Amino acid sequence: MDLNLSGKHALVCGASEGIGRAAAHELALLGADVTVLARRAEALQKVADALPRSGAQQHGWIAADVSEGDDLRTRIQALAADRPVHILVNNTGGPPGGPAHSAEVAAFLDAFNKHLVANHLLMQAVLPGMQAANWGRIVNVISTSVKEPIAGLGVSNTVRGAVASWAKTLSRELASHGITVNNVLPGYTETARIEQIVHDRARAQDKSEDAVIAAMRATVPAGRFAKPEETGGVIAFLCSPAAAYINGVSLAVDGGRMQSI
């Protein structure tokens, strides 16, 4: 199986912690040069320094806010002009919880900008290099809510679905250039995001956080939450040469929690 990413340059967003950091690590293990992006420079420096290196691998970092579209575009265009980006992992923290019917319009717009619009700007900035190489991988880390909406995450459900439809459309438009576009749908994963969801549910249900966690685990056939590196490994595989014929899919990594096929 060809998993070798030597000579490829990956840009991984939301890489200061959690699934983004795990994906960056797995991509580096496969030989890719990795640039990590998030808001916190100090955290990114530590992540980049800790990435596996072999031979001539070069890793770096960019501190940027995905909500600042013009700055984001400028920074990534400069990166791609210096070193073409062959792999883009779009990964951004989810919107605050709450029902859809009471959400402010501003919450939808903010989430739309941080997720779909930012993803689109990043894709456009790196696309010329992918097209020139006739090779590219775009992986969007979204949510199982694109298949089964999650109660209490109204804004997230809405925007994640938009990202999934955008990605499916791109997958058909870009396939002839050797570029694949896929989505990874994490289930319950040991990250800061799940900690926030547990906290919000405990408060809304007037239960302890331990009770909420137990109830969530009971819905997962695997009986546990995922570790970030388990999802990171799936992302890295989708970026590998071996996954060249996987395109336009939304792949759940949820321990079997979803009941849909």
Secondary structure, DSSP 8 states (H G I E B T S, - for coil): -----TT-EEEEESTTSHHHHHHHHHHHHTT-EEEEEES-HHHHHHHHHHS---TT---EEEE--TT-HHHHHHHHHHHHHHS---EEEE-------B-STT--HHHHHHHHIIIIIHHHHHHHHHHHHHHHHT-EEEEEE--GGGTS--TTBHHHHHHHHHHHHHHHHHHHHHGGGTEEEEEEEE-SBSSHHHHHHHHHHHHHHT--HHHHHHHHHHT-TTSS-B-HHHHHHHHHHHTSGGGTT--S-EEEESTT-----
